[in-house]
Each structure stands twice: as C-alpha cells, then as structure tokens.
C-alpha cells in the first residue's frame, strides 16, 4: 500500500473518487501514465501494489464514486500495461466482475465500460475468465437499466469477436454453464443465449453439434416463447442444426430422440410441429441407433396422428409409415414388448385415427414377430377385447383382424371365442350393437363353420340359460340372413345326404336347443321337416310366450326372403313335402289370428297347389307316413325317416332324430324350471314391497294370456339382419 501511495500522488487519488466524471477520467489517465512508466522499468511489484490499492480502497469501497473511480482506474492500468497486462489479469478482472452485481446502475455501467477496455487490450488472454464473463453478461442482458443493457451488448459483441478468433476457447468447459442457463425464461436472456449458440456454431473449430443434446431441450422450450422474435431466432437455430445433422456422418440420435419425444407432446402447436419434423428426419437418418428408441418415438407419433393441426397430422402419418417400414430384429435391440405396450396404451385414446394406427402396429408385429407377440398375449388380450365395442366400425373390423391373426392356433382360437362369449354375457349392448358385425367378420376371417362350431360347443354348456337363449337367437339370425354365411347355409341344406352337413347340423343342434325357434329354423334350413314338425308338436304352454311369438314373427317374415326360396318352391309339390306343410301349419296354429305374421303365412299356404296326390303317392304315404322325398337344390333326391320303433329307421345319414328330440325336450325342461324359479323370486320380491306401496294407486293387471297372443307391435319389429335381443 505504501509503495502505491508513494507512486500515485494524493491529488490523483482524490480526483479518482470525485463525483465529476471528467475529474475521474483525468485521474485515470494519470494512473495509466504511471503504470506505463512502471511497466517500462519492469517494476511489477509496484504495479501490483497500485492494482491492489485501486481494488481495496476503491472498487470495494462503500462509496459509489470511489467504486466508479476504481473501475476506471483498473481499466487505465490495463491500458498502461499493454502487452504485459496478461500477468496481472488475476488481480484486475475479478473486482470488475464483482461490480456487475452492484446495486448502483452507474457502477454496473462503468464495470461494463472497464471490462470492455480491458478486453480490447488483452484480447484472447482473457478467455480464461470466459465462463465468469458469460455468466455476468447473461445477467446484465436482462438489467433493469437501459444504459447498462446497451453497455452489456457492446461488451458482448467484443467478447464474441475475441472467442471466434481464439484458439484457447474450451467448449467442453462452457457447455455445462450454457445447459444451466437454457432454462431461464427472461426474454432478454433467451435472446442472449440463442445469439451465443448461433455464433459458436458458426466457428468451424467449435463442434456445437456434438453438444447439441445438452441444450436442445432449451431451444425447443424457446419455440413457445411469447416473443415472436425469440421464437423466430430459436427456430432459425434449430433449422441450422437440423441441416448440419443431415450432412453429418456421426450424430448422437439417441439422446436427442428422448428430448424430441417429450417435446412432441408439448401444448404449443409450433413446438409439436418442429419436434415431429425432427423425429421424421431422425427416422430417415438414424438407422440402427434409433432401434432402442422406437417405442418412445411411436409413443410420440401416434397421438400426433390425431392432432388438430393438419400439418402435424401429415408429418406424423408420414413418420409412422416410415417407422413401420423399418424391419428391425429383436436381436438388434428391437423391443417387441415395448412397442406392444405403447400400442396397447394408445388403444384407449379418445381419437379414432390414433386407435386405428395402434391396431395397425399390433397387426404388423404379429405378422413379423408372431412368437414374440404371443409371449405378451396375456398382457394385451383384455385390452384388445375392449375395442370390440368401439363406436367406430373401422376400429372394430381392425381389431377383429388382429384377433383372427392371433387365433390361427386352436388354443388361441378357443380362447378368443370364450372371451367373446364372456363379453357378450356381461355386456348385452355389445351383443346387440356389435354382435352381428363381430360374428360375421370372424366368419370371413376364420372360416364360418369353425366359428359356429366353437360358439355352439361353448354355449351348449352355458349355465346362464337366459343369455344362452339370447346368444343362440343372435347366432341363428346371423346364420339365416348374412351373405357371408351362404356356404354354411348350403352345407346345412345337405344335412340329410352329406356327412359334413350332418356333422354341422348335429354340432349346432346341441346349443340351438336353448331356443325353440332357433331349432325350428335350423330344421327348416336343413330340410329335416318331419323333425321340425315333431319339435313344434313338443312345445307346451310355457314355451309359447311373448318372446317366442316375437321370434316366430321374425321367422315367418324370413320365410318370405330369398334365403328360403327353395322352401317356398317345395310347396309346389305338397305330395312330396307333406311334413313341410305340416310344420308350417303347425306354426300357423301357434300364431294369434290377428297378427300380421299369421296373415302372411296363411296367405302363403293358400297359394299351395290344391291338386290332390296321385293314388300311388297317397297309398305310399298312408302306409308309411314317415317316408317321403325331398328335392335338394342340386337336383338329388333324399329320403327322410321319421321316429318309428325300428332302430334302423330312427336316424337318417347318422342323425338320430329321436335322440335329438329328447335332447331338445330336456333342454327346454331346464329353461322352464329356470323360468319358474325366476318368477318365484320376482313374486317374492314384489310381495315384500307391497306394504311400502299401499298408498300408491294400483296399476291395472295385464292379462298374461292376452299378452302372449297379442301380435308384436310394429315398433318392436326389426328387419332381417338386425339383432333384437
């Protein structure tokens, strides 16, 4: 200190702390001259003493004017040192940097001015303080004082020039500081940061692309800034980096892919579009590097396919197709389970397009990696059942294709049908609204006979008799009306002459017993008319209820459709089809005379030719009323044998009709007992609540027999092909 005081006159020291800028400036010039003389003499100890004096007595002084004088004095000393200033920077720069956070805006301003002058003198030598200077400038860029901001901008430009021409700049040491600052929300700081990123990226010797993952998220964060200028600058920087990625042979796609996936879900539209555009390029360029990230990328793409912005939807769809076209192998790190998990999660998306693409992915994985997918079947099977009740027909059809692909194996096929029956049982609306679509599509994809046989096997042992009856009625209606099942109907028509037709008839018969009308329909379709008549004759009072009459009404109307054209043509030969006439008249006798179905069937039967049988035919029929001829569509003749005492005449083509009738009667007995039990429970429940409703006016009791005989209302009838359950 004494050495410094002996070198610098007291008058100079007083002026250095004067409130007038001119006096401080003149004093600084005196200091510059003194330091220059000391430097020329090589007396660095006194130079150090002068710098210490300026630092301790002035820059750290509680008086603002002293601090201002100290800053201008340090700058003057640096100018006086010229080429020898580098060895004293450790003393000079820290107090100046400390002044950047001074509470007095003028002090901060002079700190900028002082560091500017110091930097001009030392240039590249002051790179060792770059991180501290960058940090200080980052704060000053958002200073509340406009003059300080202006001074900081001038200093910033000078520092950028020095860095771009320096070979001592360490990008490795700078990146952690940049990464930390990228999360700042202040718009001035953001502009400052983007400016530095752009400048450093323009320097050929600085590899900013290699460190892009460290600050990429921050740049994407700026895309949603409220300032248009900041968004534009960030977008420009990102576009430049993306172009560099396209031209670079080595890029770390993995770390950046994780960032892009998160940003693709941003609430900001522009951010989502930019992120999905980057992902699109990555899928094209990334190759094997991206294989471990396919699931994450898919998780980002699928929601964007349903984005409200068309540009995002277009890019997302393109990216999805490109990703699906890549044929990665599990041995290369391709995780089938992760992809399945993403697709399963997106099946619950509120957007139809996303659900559809998720199903496409599951289908693709099944085709390419069937064994791996089936290993995860227990995790996804329940999820794949839910889309069966989706409001979109396209989704339902796609998920059925997926199920059909899974069900190529017998075990999985049975599991599928069991699950379908279970879901139909617990969700009646699914059966009513989607049942026909699901079953018809499965029949196309998996062979109609196989599907119907499996349904029949499961329903034969169904414990819920009410559901079994409804399900069989639905299957029967689909069988009678769907164009997809025309071959199945043709096979059933040959039940009396074709072993395959016979096997199918017997297979369906067991479960069709749950519904009298389904059995009658099956017999009419299989042309087992004598058995149909026997079934009709076996019906008792309890069987002929309102539900039965509704089903009978449907059957009568179906008899007028092209499906049963063969049956109506057979009525032209009443002598040969006596049992058909008897069956139809039996149905007519069950219908209330006022019903429309009664009038339709009676009108049809009136058109049967009235000419009598020939004597030979009448004689043959009278002697053996159980034997007569059927004409099939192929022109062949078959004989149907009825139920008589001789064992060999109890069956035809292996169909034991007496046993079938017994099977039907046993099943119907179970249904009657179940109905009585249900009625008893209802009556018991009703009687327990009568006391609570004594004060309510009683509703008139409806006559059950009237309801049973009343024809169904027009509003309750539906056309063929629709399920009424």
RAHUDA-V134576 format. One record per run of one state. SS is the DSSP state (helix for helix, strand for strand, loop for the rest). FROM is the first residue (numbers start at 1). LEN is the number of residues. Records with the same first field share a line. If there is no record, write none. Layout:
BEGIN
SS=FROM-LEN / FROM-LEN
END
This chain:
BEGIN
loop=1-1 / 8-2 / 17-4 / 42-2 / 60-4 / 100-5 / 141-5 / 166-5 / 182-5 / 203-6 / 223-5 / 248-5 / 264-5 / 286-1 / 305-5 / 326-4 / 333-3 / 347-5 / 369-1 / 376-1 / 390-3 / 407-3 / 427-1 / 447-1 / 461-4 / 482-1 / 494-5 / 513-3 / 527-2 / 539-2 / 544-2 / 559-3 / 574-4 / 591-5 / 607-8 / 624-4 / 632-5 / 641-6 / 650-1 / 653-2 / 694-10 / 710-4 / 717-9
helix=2-6 / 10-7 / 21-21 / 44-16 / 64-36 / 105-36 / 146-20 / 171-11 / 187-16 / 209-14 / 228-20 / 253-11 / 269-17 / 287-18 / 310-16 / 330-3 / 336-11 / 352-17 / 370-6 / 377-13 / 393-14 / 410-17 / 428-19 / 448-13 / 465-17 / 483-11 / 499-14 / 516-11 / 529-10 / 541-3 / 546-13 / 562-12 / 578-13 / 596-11 / 615-9 / 647-3 / 657-37 / 704-6 / 714-3
strand=628-4 / 637-4 / 651-2 / 655-2
END
